[in-house]
Amino acid sequence: MFKKIISIISDILNVIKHEFQIVFKDRGVVIMMVLAPLAYPVIYGILYQNETLTDVPVAVVDYSRSQTSRELLRHIDATQNVHIISTFSSLEEAKEAYNKRLVHGVIYIPADFNKKLCSGDQATVSIYCDISSFMYYRIINQACSYSVLDMGKQIQLKRLNANGITGEAASIISEPIQSSGVILYNEGAGFASFLIPALLMLIIHQTLFFGISMIAGTSREENRFHVLVSSSVHRGGTFRVIVGKSMCYLFIYAAWAFFVLGVIPHVFNLPHIGQTIDLIKFMIPFFMATIFFSMTVSVFLPNRETGMIVFMFFSLILLFLSGVSWPQSNINGFWKAFSWIFPSTQGIQGYIKINSMGAELKAVKYEYISLWVQTAVYFVTTCWAYRWQIKKSSRKAMLL
């Protein structure tokens, strides 16, 4: 019994060694499984390093031309979000500048603006925002709305003071309900802090999948029967081959995970408030589920190029299905069920909750258990697929 265990361990170690040699002898695999996990996070981090938009150019059409309207515009221009670059005499001129993409918004103040304020009536300020990008819309609308509300409060206080109501009583009447907004998990409201954590997990998932599919495609092309696993694998060897291969990939990506999920968030100041031990525990089933999923799918890929096509086709789809760009609660039932096939869906959700929101492992129990279930299922399918390849190789060998 002891000798048998030693033999199994020795075979697994030989498979690991052989798989490492395959990985680092293939330039394409090295690029995908070594260079890509190192380069992609750095590139994305640099691209979105500014986090938020500042000084978005806007135009002004001020028909009022009063001291009050000029004061309002100064307040808006003083915000870090918006920069007034032009003042036009008509909306048509401002529209032309907008169509040329010189500005991303137009602030329109009507001629009766100051007159209505002086008479105690409600004045109107129109804001035309570029909604082709929600970031432009949010930034411009936020800057203008805050400035208008603040000016409205100041005008209300002046009217109350003129009527003899001062101090705390005036403050309460001018603002009967005081609101306080608290931004959770992304204090700077940055685009990088929102998007990059999901991309980091997707980079790991997709590069691991493509690397394994490239190795499988090469093995199939070099096999005289065009199968992934040869019939020369002795009885009981399938398990050892699968475990050895998976351990090789796990060792490689454990190192890259430390860089991608540990170093990158610190370097680019991304959210990283989760406990390291919880993140490590969560990443183990994510890696195993991704590895066995990739090994299962790779059996059905005829060559190296097919993996690239699948890789490119599914990358953006998996990002959408992860529930980052659109809430999972609003995703169609079919597509929600379809997303459960891929480890990236639960992996991205769990990682964001732990690393960006500070959740403990028990708070992501659903994602954690789901990944272990996927690990078990895809391990079984990998064993079945490899055994099927061995039988296929045996039949072809008998025909010769």
C-alpha positions as a Markdown table, in Angstrom:
| # | Residue | x | y | z |
|---|---|---|---|---|
| 1 | Met | 0.0 | 0.0 | 0.0 |
| 2 | Phe | 2.8 | 2.4 | 1.0 |
| 3 | Lys | 4.7 | 1.6 | -2.2 |
| 4 | Lys | 1.5 | 2.2 | -4.3 |
| 5 | Ile | 1.1 | 5.7 | -2.7 |
| 6 | Ile | 4.7 | 6.5 | -3.4 |
| 7 | Ser | 4.3 | 5.4 | -7.0 |
| 8 | Ile | 1.2 | 7.6 | -7.4 |
| 9 | Ile | 3.0 | 10.6 | -5.9 |
| 10 | Ser | 6.0 | 10.0 | -8.1 |
| 11 | Asp | 3.8 | 9.8 | -11.2 |
| 12 | Ile | 2.1 | 13.0 | -10.3 |
| 13 | Leu | 5.4 | 14.8 | -9.8 |
| 14 | Asn | 6.6 | 13.6 | -13.1 |
| 15 | Val | 3.5 | 14.9 | -14.8 |
| 16 | Ile | 3.9 | 18.2 | -13.1 |
| 17 | Lys | 7.5 | 18.4 | -14.2 |
| 18 | His | 6.6 | 17.5 | -17.8 |
| 19 | Glu | 3.7 | 20.0 | -17.9 |
| 20 | Phe | 6.0 | 22.8 | -16.6 |
| 21 | Gln | 8.4 | 21.9 | -19.5 |
| 22 | Ile | 5.6 | 22.1 | -22.0 |
| 23 | Val | 4.4 | 25.5 | -20.7 |
| 24 | Phe | 7.8 | 27.2 | -20.7 |
| 25 | Lys | 8.9 | 25.7 | -24.1 |
| 26 | Asp | 5.8 | 27.0 | -25.9 |
| 27 | Arg | 6.2 | 30.7 | -26.7 |
| 28 | Gly | 2.5 | 31.2 | -27.2 |
| 29 | Val | 1.7 | 29.6 | -23.8 |
| 30 | Val | 4.3 | 31.7 | -22.1 |
| 31 | Ile | 2.8 | 34.8 | -23.6 |
| 32 | Met | -0.7 | 33.9 | -22.4 |
| 33 | Met | 0.0 | 32.3 | -19.0 |
| 34 | Val | 3.0 | 34.3 | -17.9 |
| 35 | Leu | 3.3 | 37.7 | -19.7 |
| 36 | Ala | -0.4 | 38.4 | -20.1 |
| 37 | Pro | -1.3 | 38.1 | -16.4 |
| 38 | Leu | 1.6 | 40.5 | -15.7 |
| 39 | Ala | 1.0 | 43.0 | -18.5 |
| 40 | Tyr | -2.8 | 43.3 | -18.7 |
| 41 | Pro | -3.4 | 44.5 | -15.1 |
| 42 | Val | -0.6 | 47.1 | -15.4 |
| 43 | Ile | -2.0 | 48.4 | -18.7 |
| 44 | Tyr | -5.6 | 48.6 | -17.3 |
| 45 | Gly | -4.3 | 50.3 | -14.2 |
| 46 | Ile | -2.4 | 52.9 | -16.1 |
| 47 | Leu | -5.4 | 53.6 | -18.5 |
| 48 | Tyr | -7.8 | 54.2 | -15.7 |
| 49 | Gln | -5.4 | 55.7 | -13.2 |
| 50 | Asn | -7.2 | 59.1 | -13.1 |
| 51 | Glu | -10.3 | 57.3 | -11.7 |
| 52 | Thr | -12.7 | 60.2 | -12.3 |
| 53 | Leu | -13.4 | 62.8 | -14.9 |
| 54 | Thr | -12.4 | 66.4 | -14.1 |
| 55 | Asp | -12.9 | 69.7 | -15.9 |
| 56 | Val | -15.4 | 68.3 | -18.4 |
| 57 | Pro | -15.9 | 71.1 | -21.0 |
| 58 | Val | -19.4 | 72.7 | -21.1 |
| 59 | Ala | -20.9 | 75.7 | -22.8 |
| 60 | Val | -23.2 | 78.4 | -21.4 |
| 61 | Val | -26.1 | 80.3 | -22.9 |
| 62 | Asp | -26.9 | 83.1 | -20.4 |
| 63 | Tyr | -29.9 | 85.2 | -21.6 |
| 64 | Ser | -30.3 | 86.6 | -18.1 |
| 65 | Arg | -26.8 | 88.4 | -18.0 |
| 66 | Ser | -27.4 | 89.3 | -14.4 |
| 67 | Gln | -25.2 | 89.3 | -11.3 |
| 68 | Thr | -27.1 | 86.3 | -10.0 |
| 69 | Ser | -26.7 | 84.2 | -13.1 |
| 70 | Arg | -23.0 | 85.1 | -13.3 |
| 71 | Glu | -22.6 | 84.0 | -9.6 |
| 72 | Leu | -24.2 | 80.7 | -10.3 |
| 73 | Leu | -21.9 | 80.1 | -13.3 |
| 74 | Arg | -18.9 | 80.9 | -11.2 |
| 75 | His | -20.0 | 78.3 | -8.6 |
| 76 | Ile | -20.4 | 75.7 | -11.3 |
| 77 | Asp | -17.1 | 76.5 | -12.9 |
| 78 | Ala | -15.4 | 76.3 | -9.4 |
| 79 | Thr | -16.3 | 72.6 | -9.1 |
| 80 | Gln | -13.5 | 70.2 | -10.1 |
| 81 | Asn | -16.0 | 68.3 | -12.3 |
| 82 | Val | -16.9 | 71.0 | -14.8 |
| 83 | His | -15.1 | 73.7 | -16.7 |
| 84 | Ile | -16.9 | 76.4 | -18.7 |
| 85 | Ile | -15.0 | 77.0 | -21.8 |
| 86 | Ser | -17.4 | 79.1 | -23.9 |
| 87 | Thr | -20.3 | 81.4 | -23.6 |
| 88 | Phe | -22.6 | 81.6 | -26.6 |
| 89 | Ser | -25.3 | 84.0 | -27.6 |
| 90 | Ser | -27.8 | 81.3 | -28.7 |
| 91 | Leu | -28.7 | 77.7 | -28.2 |
| 92 | Glu | -28.0 | 77.1 | -31.9 |
| 93 | Glu | -24.4 | 78.1 | -31.5 |
| 94 | Ala | -24.0 | 76.0 | -28.4 |
| 95 | Lys | -25.6 | 73.1 | -30.3 |
| 96 | Glu | -23.0 | 73.4 | -33.1 |
| 97 | Ala | -20.2 | 73.3 | -30.6 |
| 98 | Tyr | -21.8 | 70.2 | -29.0 |
| 99 | Asn | -22.1 | 68.5 | -32.3 |
| 100 | Lys | -18.4 | 69.1 | -33.0 |
| 101 | Arg | -17.7 | 67.4 | -29.6 |
| 102 | Leu | -16.0 | 70.6 | -28.3 |
| 103 | Val | -18.3 | 70.5 | -25.3 |
| 104 | His | -20.2 | 67.7 | -23.5 |
| 105 | Gly | -23.0 | 69.8 | -22.0 |
| 106 | Val | -24.8 | 73.1 | -22.3 |
| 107 | Ile | -26.1 | 75.3 | -19.4 |
| 108 | Tyr | -29.1 | 77.4 | -20.4 |
| 109 | Ile | -30.2 | 80.3 | -18.2 |
| 110 | Pro | -33.4 | 82.0 | -19.5 |
| 111 | Ala | -33.9 | 85.8 | -19.7 |
| 112 | Asp | -36.4 | 85.9 | -16.8 |
| 113 | Phe | -34.1 | 84.0 | -14.4 |
| 114 | Asn | -33.2 | 87.0 | -12.2 |
| 115 | Lys | -36.6 | 88.6 | -12.5 |
| 116 | Lys | -38.4 | 85.5 | -11.1 |
| 117 | Leu | -35.9 | 85.3 | -8.2 |
| 118 | Cys | -36.4 | 88.9 | -7.3 |
| 119 | Ser | -40.2 | 88.5 | -7.4 |
| 120 | Gly | -40.2 | 85.4 | -5.3 |
| 121 | Asp | -41.2 | 83.1 | -8.1 |
| 122 | Gln | -39.4 | 79.8 | -9.0 |
| 123 | Ala | -36.7 | 80.2 | -11.6 |
| 124 | Thr | -35.5 | 77.6 | -14.1 |
| 125 | Val | -32.1 | 76.5 | -15.2 |
| 126 | Ser | -31.8 | 74.0 | -18.0 |
| 127 | Ile | -28.9 | 71.6 | -18.3 |
| 128 | Tyr | -28.3 | 69.7 | -21.6 |
| 129 | Cys | -26.0 | 66.7 | -20.9 |
| 130 | Asp | -24.2 | 64.3 | -23.2 |
| 131 | Ile | -25.7 | 61.0 | -22.3 |
| 132 | Ser | -23.8 | 59.0 | -24.9 |
| 133 | Ser | -21.5 | 58.4 | -21.9 |
| 134 | Phe | -23.1 | 58.1 | -18.5 |
| 135 | Met | -19.9 | 59.5 | -16.9 |
| 136 | Tyr | -20.4 | 62.8 | -18.7 |
| 137 | Tyr | -24.0 | 62.9 | -17.7 |
| 138 | Arg | -23.3 | 62.1 | -14.1 |
| 139 | Ile | -20.4 | 64.6 | -13.7 |
| 140 | Ile | -22.2 | 67.6 | -15.4 |
| 141 | Asn | -25.6 | 66.9 | -13.8 |
| 142 | Gln | -24.0 | 66.5 | -10.3 |
| 143 | Ala | -21.9 | 69.7 | -10.5 |
| 144 | Cys | -24.8 | 71.8 | -11.8 |
| 145 | Ser | -27.4 | 70.3 | -9.4 |
| 146 | Tyr | -25.3 | 70.9 | -6.3 |
| 147 | Ser | -24.5 | 74.4 | -7.3 |
| 148 | Val | -28.2 | 75.2 | -8.0 |
| 149 | Leu | -29.3 | 73.7 | -4.7 |
| 150 | Asp | -26.7 | 75.6 | -2.8 |
| 151 | Met | -27.7 | 78.9 | -4.4 |
| 152 | Gly | -31.3 | 78.2 | -3.8 |
| 153 | Lys | -30.7 | 77.6 | -0.1 |
| 154 | Gln | -28.7 | 80.9 | 0.1 |
| 155 | Ile | -31.5 | 82.8 | -1.6 |
| 156 | Gln | -34.1 | 81.2 | 0.8 |
| 157 | Leu | -32.0 | 82.3 | 3.8 |
| 158 | Lys | -31.8 | 85.9 | 2.5 |
| 159 | Arg | -35.6 | 86.0 | 2.1 |
| 160 | Leu | -36.1 | 84.7 | 5.6 |
| 161 | Asn | -33.6 | 87.1 | 7.1 |
| 162 | Ala | -35.4 | 90.0 | 5.3 |
| 163 | Asn | -38.6 | 88.8 | 7.1 |
| 164 | Gly | -36.9 | 88.8 | 10.5 |
| 165 | Ile | -36.3 | 85.1 | 10.7 |
| 166 | Thr | -32.6 | 84.5 | 11.5 |
| 167 | Gly | -30.2 | 82.0 | 13.0 |
| 168 | Glu | -31.1 | 78.3 | 13.6 |
| 169 | Ala | -34.8 | 78.9 | 12.8 |
| 170 | Ala | -33.9 | 80.2 | 9.3 |
| 171 | Ser | -31.6 | 77.3 | 8.7 |
| 172 | Ile | -34.3 | 74.8 | 9.6 |
| 173 | Ile | -37.0 | 76.5 | 7.4 |
| 174 | Ser | -34.6 | 76.7 | 4.4 |
| 175 | Glu | -33.6 | 73.1 | 4.8 |
| 176 | Pro | -36.3 | 71.2 | 6.8 |
| 177 | Ile | -34.8 | 67.8 | 5.9 |
| 178 | Gln | -31.0 | 67.5 | 6.0 |
| 179 | Ser | -29.5 | 64.8 | 3.9 |
| 180 | Ser | -26.1 | 63.3 | 4.1 |
| 181 | Gly | -24.7 | 61.0 | 1.4 |
| 182 | Val | -22.2 | 58.3 | 2.4 |
| 183 | Ile | -20.3 | 56.6 | -0.4 |
| 184 | Leu | -19.5 | 53.0 | 0.5 |
| 185 | Tyr | -16.7 | 50.8 | -1.0 |
| 186 | Asn | -15.7 | 53.4 | -3.6 |
| 187 | Glu | -15.2 | 56.7 | -1.8 |
| 188 | Gly | -13.8 | 58.5 | -4.8 |
| 189 | Ala | -16.6 | 57.2 | -7.1 |
| 190 | Gly | -13.8 | 56.2 | -9.4 |
| 191 | Phe | -14.3 | 54.2 | -12.6 |
| 192 | Ala | -11.1 | 52.1 | -12.0 |
| 193 | Ser | -12.2 | 51.1 | -8.5 |
| 194 | Phe | -15.5 | 49.9 | -10.0 |
| 195 | Leu | -14.3 | 48.1 | -13.1 |
| 196 | Ile | -10.7 | 46.9 | -12.6 |
| 197 | Pro | -11.4 | 44.4 | -9.7 |
| 198 | Ala | -13.8 | 42.5 | -12.0 |
| 199 | Leu | -11.3 | 42.7 | -14.9 |
| 200 | Leu | -8.5 | 41.3 | -12.7 |
| 201 | Met | -10.5 | 38.1 | -12.0 |
| 202 | Leu | -11.6 | 37.9 | -15.6 |
| 203 | Ile | -7.9 | 38.2 | -16.8 |
| 204 | Ile | -7.0 | 35.2 | -14.6 |
| 205 | His | -10.0 | 33.2 | -15.8 |
| 206 | Gln | -9.5 | 33.9 | -19.5 |
| 207 | Thr | -5.7 | 33.6 | -19.7 |
| 208 | Leu | -5.8 | 30.4 | -17.7 |
| 209 | Phe | -8.5 | 29.0 | -20.1 |
| 210 | Phe | -6.7 | 30.0 | -23.2 |
| 211 | Gly | -3.3 | 28.7 | -22.0 |
| 212 | Ile | -4.8 | 25.3 | -21.2 |
| 213 | Ser | -6.6 | 25.2 | -24.5 |
| 214 | Met | -3.4 | 26.1 | -26.4 |
| 215 | Ile | -1.5 | 23.2 | -24.6 |
| 216 | Ala | -4.4 | 20.8 | -25.4 |
| 217 | Gly | -4.5 | 21.9 | -29.0 |
| 218 | Thr | -0.8 | 21.4 | -29.5 |
| 219 | Ser | -0.9 | 18.0 | -27.9 |
| 220 | Arg | -3.8 | 17.0 | -30.2 |
| 221 | Glu | -1.9 | 18.3 | -33.3 |
| 222 | Glu | 1.3 | 16.4 | -32.3 |
| 223 | Asn | -0.6 | 13.1 | -31.6 |
| 224 | Arg | -0.8 | 10.8 | -34.6 |
| 225 | Phe | -4.4 | 9.9 | -33.8 |
| 226 | His | -5.3 | 13.6 | -33.2 |
| 227 | Val | -6.5 | 12.9 | -29.6 |
| 228 | Leu | -5.6 | 14.7 | -26.5 |
| 229 | Val | -4.7 | 11.7 | -24.3 |
| 230 | Ser | -2.9 | 8.7 | -25.8 |
| 231 | Ser | -3.9 | 5.1 | -25.1 |
| 232 | Ser | -0.4 | 4.6 | -23.8 |
| 233 | Val | -1.5 | 6.1 | -20.5 |
| 234 | His | -1.6 | 3.0 | -18.3 |
| 235 | Arg | -4.6 | 1.9 | -16.2 |
| 236 | Gly | -5.2 | 4.4 | -13.4 |
| 237 | Gly | -3.0 | 6.9 | -15.0 |
| 238 | Thr | -5.8 | 9.2 | -16.1 |
| 239 | Phe | -6.3 | 10.4 | -12.6 |
| 240 | Arg | -2.6 | 11.1 | -12.1 |
| 241 | Val | -2.4 | 13.0 | -15.4 |
| 242 | Ile | -5.3 | 15.2 | -14.5 |
| 243 | Val | -4.0 | 15.9 | -11.0 |
| 244 | Gly | -0.5 | 16.5 | -12.2 |
| 245 | Lys | -1.6 | 18.9 | -14.9 |
| 246 | Ser | -4.0 | 20.8 | -12.6 |
| 247 | Met | -1.3 | 21.1 | -9.9 |
| 248 | Cys | 1.1 | 22.6 | -12.5 |
| 249 | Tyr | -1.4 | 25.2 | -13.5 |
| 250 | Leu | -2.3 | 25.9 | -9.9 |
| 251 | Phe | 1.3 | 26.5 | -9.0 |
| 252 | Ile | 1.8 | 28.9 | -11.9 |
| 253 | Tyr | -1.3 | 31.0 | -11.2 |
| 254 | Ala | -0.9 | 31.1 | -7.5 |
| 255 | Ala | 2.2 | 33.3 | -8.1 |
| 256 | Trp | 0.3 | 35.4 | -10.7 |
| 257 | Ala | -2.6 | 35.8 | -8.3 |
| 258 | Phe | -0.4 | 37.3 | -5.7 |
| 259 | Phe | 0.7 | 39.9 | -8.2 |
| 260 | Val | -2.6 | 40.5 | -9.8 |
| 261 | Leu | -4.8 | 40.5 | -6.7 |
| 262 | Gly | -2.2 | 41.5 | -4.1 |
| 263 | Val | 0.3 | 44.0 | -5.7 |
| 264 | Ile | -1.8 | 45.7 | -8.4 |
| 265 | Pro | -4.6 | 47.0 | -6.0 |
| 266 | His | -1.9 | 48.5 | -3.8 |
| 267 | Val | 0.1 | 50.0 | -6.6 |
| 268 | Phe | -2.9 | 51.7 | -8.3 |
| 269 | Asn | -4.8 | 52.4 | -5.0 |
| 270 | Leu | -7.7 | 50.1 | -5.8 |
| 271 | Pro | -10.1 | 48.9 | -3.1 |
| 272 | His | -8.3 | 46.2 | -1.0 |
| 273 | Ile | -9.9 | 46.0 | 2.4 |
| 274 | Gly | -10.6 | 42.3 | 2.6 |
| 275 | Gln | -8.8 | 39.8 | 4.8 |
| 276 | Thr | -5.9 | 38.1 | 3.0 |
| 277 | Ile | -6.8 | 34.7 | 4.5 |
| 278 | Asp | -10.4 | 34.9 | 3.3 |
| 279 | Leu | -9.2 | 35.9 | -0.1 |
| 280 | Ile | -6.8 | 32.9 | -0.3 |
| 281 | Lys | -9.5 | 30.5 | 0.8 |
| 282 | Phe | -11.8 | 31.8 | -1.8 |
| 283 | Met | -9.3 | 31.7 | -4.6 |
| 284 | Ile | -8.5 | 28.0 | -4.2 |
| 285 | Pro | -11.9 | 26.8 | -5.4 |
| 286 | Phe | -11.9 | 29.5 | -8.1 |
| 287 | Phe | -8.6 | 28.3 | -9.5 |
| 288 | Met | -9.6 | 24.6 | -9.3 |
| 289 | Ala | -13.0 | 25.2 | -10.9 |
| 290 | Thr | -11.4 | 27.3 | -13.7 |
| 291 | Ile | -8.7 | 24.7 | -14.3 |
| 292 | Phe | -11.0 | 21.7 | -14.6 |
| 293 | Phe | -13.5 | 23.7 | -16.6 |
| 294 | Ser | -10.7 | 24.7 | -19.1 |
| 295 | Met | -9.4 | 21.1 | -19.2 |
| 296 | Thr | -12.9 | 19.8 | -20.0 |
| 297 | Val | -13.6 | 22.3 | -22.7 |
| 298 | Ser | -10.1 | 21.9 | -24.2 |
| 299 | Val | -10.8 | 18.2 | -25.0 |
| 300 | Phe | -13.3 | 19.4 | -27.6 |
| 301 | Leu | -11.1 | 22.1 | -29.2 |
| 302 | Pro | -9.5 | 20.6 | -32.4 |
| 303 | Asn | -6.4 | 23.0 | -32.5 |
| 304 | Arg | -4.7 | 26.0 | -30.9 |
| 305 | Glu | -6.6 | 28.6 | -32.9 |
| 306 | Thr | -10.0 | 27.5 | -31.8 |
| 307 | Gly | -9.2 | 28.3 | -28.2 |
| 308 | Met | -8.3 | 31.9 | -29.3 |
| 309 | Ile | -11.7 | 32.3 | -31.1 |
| 310 | Val | -13.6 | 31.1 | -28.0 |
| 311 | Phe | -11.4 | 33.3 | -25.8 |
| 312 | Met | -12.1 | 36.5 | -27.7 |
| 313 | Phe | -15.8 | 35.7 | -28.2 |
| 314 | Phe | -16.6 | 35.0 | -24.5 |
| 315 | Ser | -14.5 | 37.7 | -22.8 |
| 316 | Leu | -16.9 | 40.6 | -23.0 |
| 317 | Ile | -19.9 | 38.3 | -22.5 |
| 318 | Leu | -18.5 | 36.9 | -19.3 |
| 319 | Leu | -17.9 | 40.5 | -18.0 |
| 320 | Phe | -21.6 | 41.3 | -18.6 |
| 321 | Leu | -22.8 | 38.1 | -17.1 |
| 322 | Ser | -20.8 | 38.7 | -14.0 |
| 323 | Gly | -23.3 | 41.3 | -12.7 |
| 324 | Val | -20.8 | 44.1 | -12.6 |
| 325 | Ser | -22.0 | 46.3 | -15.5 |
| 326 | Trp | -25.7 | 45.2 | -14.9 |
| 327 | Pro | -27.3 | 43.9 | -11.7 |
| 328 | Gln | -27.7 | 40.1 | -11.7 |
| 329 | Ser | -31.2 | 40.5 | -10.3 |
| 330 | Asn | -32.2 | 42.1 | -13.6 |
| 331 | Ile | -30.6 | 39.6 | -15.9 |
| 332 | Asn | -32.9 | 37.3 | -17.8 |
| 333 | Gly | -33.4 | 33.9 | -16.2 |
| 334 | Phe | -31.9 | 32.0 | -19.1 |
| 335 | Trp | -28.7 | 34.1 | -19.2 |
| 336 | Lys | -28.4 | 34.0 | -15.4 |
| 337 | Ala | -28.5 | 30.2 | -15.6 |
| 338 | Phe | -26.1 | 30.3 | -18.5 |
| 339 | Ser | -23.7 | 32.4 | -16.4 |
| 340 | Trp | -23.5 | 29.6 | -13.7 |
| 341 | Ile | -21.5 | 27.5 | -16.2 |
| 342 | Phe | -18.5 | 29.7 | -15.9 |
| 343 | Pro | -16.4 | 30.0 | -12.7 |
| 344 | Ser | -15.8 | 33.7 | -13.5 |
| 345 | Thr | -19.3 | 34.6 | -12.6 |
| 346 | Gln | -19.2 | 33.5 | -9.0 |
| 347 | Gly | -15.4 | 34.3 | -8.8 |
| 348 | Ile | -15.9 | 38.0 | -9.7 |
| 349 | Gln | -18.9 | 38.4 | -7.4 |
| 350 | Gly | -17.1 | 36.8 | -4.5 |
| 351 | Tyr | -13.8 | 38.7 | -5.0 |
| 352 | Ile | -15.5 | 42.1 | -5.1 |
| 353 | Lys | -17.5 | 41.3 | -1.9 |
| 354 | Ile | -14.3 | 40.2 | -0.1 |
| 355 | Asn | -11.7 | 42.6 | -1.5 |
| 356 | Ser | -13.8 | 45.7 | -2.2 |
| 357 | Met | -16.5 | 45.5 | 0.4 |
| 358 | Gly | -14.6 | 43.8 | 3.2 |
| 359 | Ala | -16.9 | 40.8 | 3.5 |
| 360 | Glu | -15.8 | 37.7 | 5.4 |
| 361 | Leu | -15.8 | 34.3 | 3.8 |
| 362 | Lys | -19.1 | 33.4 | 5.5 |
| 363 | Ala | -20.7 | 36.4 | 3.8 |
| 364 | Val | -19.9 | 34.9 | 0.3 |
| 365 | Lys | -21.0 | 31.4 | 1.2 |
| 366 | Tyr | -23.2 | 31.1 | -1.9 |
| 367 | Glu | -20.3 | 32.0 | -4.3 |
| 368 | Tyr | -17.8 | 29.9 | -2.3 |
| 369 | Ile | -20.0 | 26.7 | -2.3 |
| 370 | Ser | -20.9 | 27.3 | -5.9 |
| 371 | Leu | -17.2 | 27.3 | -6.9 |
| 372 | Trp | -16.6 | 24.0 | -5.0 |
| 373 | Val | -19.6 | 22.4 | -6.7 |
| 374 | Gln | -18.2 | 23.5 | -10.1 |
| 375 | Thr | -14.8 | 22.1 | -9.1 |
| 376 | Ala | -16.4 | 18.7 | -8.3 |
| 377 | Val | -18.5 | 18.7 | -11.5 |
| 378 | Tyr | -15.8 | 19.8 | -13.8 |
| 379 | Phe | -13.3 | 17.3 | -12.2 |
| 380 | Val | -15.7 | 14.5 | -13.1 |
| 381 | Thr | -16.3 | 15.8 | -16.6 |
| 382 | Thr | -12.5 | 16.1 | -17.1 |
| 383 | Cys | -12.0 | 12.5 | -16.0 |
| 384 | Trp | -14.8 | 11.4 | -18.3 |
| 385 | Ala | -13.4 | 13.4 | -21.3 |
| 386 | Tyr | -9.8 | 12.2 | -20.8 |
| 387 | Arg | -11.0 | 8.5 | -20.5 |
| 388 | Trp | -13.1 | 9.1 | -23.7 |
| 389 | Gln | -9.9 | 10.3 | -25.4 |
| 390 | Ile | -8.0 | 7.2 | -24.3 |
| 391 | Lys | -10.7 | 4.9 | -25.6 |
| 392 | Lys | -10.8 | 6.8 | -28.9 |
| 393 | Ser | -7.0 | 6.5 | -29.2 |
| 394 | Ser | -7.2 | 2.7 | -28.4 |
| 395 | Arg | -9.8 | 2.2 | -31.2 |
| 396 | Lys | -7.7 | 4.0 | -33.7 |
| 397 | Ala | -4.6 | 2.1 | -32.7 |
| 398 | Met | -6.4 | -1.3 | -33.2 |
| 399 | Leu | -7.4 | -0.3 | -36.7 |
| 400 | Leu | -3.8 | 0.2 | -37.8 |
